Amino acid sequence: MIDPEKLYNKAMEAAEDWADKDYAAGVLEDGLSTLEASLIAEYKAKGEPVSTVAKRVKMDPKWVSMAEAWRDARKAALVARLKYDQINRFIDNCRTKESTERSLAR
């Protein structure tokens, strides 16, 4: 027999985990954009040619480090989303199974 409260709690935990990880990735993405703008301004102020500024920014150790952190955070958020979706599919399958069993018992 399915314990609806247990399944609900499991789904809510997965949803909260996904939301937290998605938020963290979003914060890092915003920070990456801000850092990129700052580095562009910094390189332009140093007299770097405009044609090379974007390439230099993408090679800057600060940008690379933050981009890696964002990538890892986004991956964690996607895995959390997958876990949430799988839990919901499991719950739906359990409901279907119970409904079928009730129909067959009649």
N, C-alpha and C positions, 0 to 999 in steps of 0.2 A: 504494500500500500504506500502511496506517495504521501509524504508529509509536506503539504502546501506551504506551511510557514518556513520550513527549512529551505525549500526551493526558492521561495520569495527572498529570504535573507541572502542566499547565495547569489541570486541575480542582482540584488541591490548592492552587495559588496563589489561585484564585478563592474557594475555601472559606475560606482563611486571611484573605483580604481582607474577605470577608463577616463572618466572626467578629469581626475587629478592629473593623469599623465598627459592627456590632451592639452590641458591648461598649461602645464609645464613646458610642453613643446611650443605652444603658442607664445609664451613669454620669451623663450629663447629665440624664436623666429623674429619677434619684434626687436629684441636686443641685437640680433644679427643685422637687421636693416639699419638700426641706429648706428651700430659700429661701422657698417659699410659707408654710410653717409659721412661719418666723422673721419674715417680714413681717406675718403675721396677728397674731402676739404683739406686734410693734412697734406696729402701728396700734391694737390694743386697749389697750396701755399708754398711748398718747397720748389715750385717751378717745374714739376713733372709735366711732360707733354700729355695733353688730354687723351691722346690715342693710347697711351700706355697705363693710364691711371687705373682703369678697371682691372686690367691684368695684374697690376702690382697689388691692388687691394686683395684679390683672390689668393695671392701668394703670401700675404702678410701673416706672420705666425699668430697674431691675435685673432684674425678673421678665421684662419684655418682651425684653430682650437675651438672657437665658438661654433663654427659650422659642424665640426665633429660632434660636439655636445648636442647641438640641435638634431643632427641625424640620429644619434642614439636615443634621444628623447622621443622623437617622432616614431622610431621603430618600436619603442616600448609602448607608446600609445596605440599603435596599430595592433600589436600583439594583445594588449588589453581589450581592444575593441573586438578582436576575433574571439577571445575568451568569453566576453559578454554575449556575443552572437551565438556561440556554441551552447552556452548555458540556456539561452532562450529556446534554441532548437530542441535541446534535450527536454525542457519543460513542455514544449508543444508536443513532442513525441510521447511523453508520459501521459498527457491529457488524451491524446488520440488513442493510446493503448487502453486506458481506463474506460473511455467511451465505447470502444469496440468490445471490450470484455463485458460491459453492462448490457450492450445490445445482444450479444451472444447468449447471455445468461437468461434472457427473457423467454 
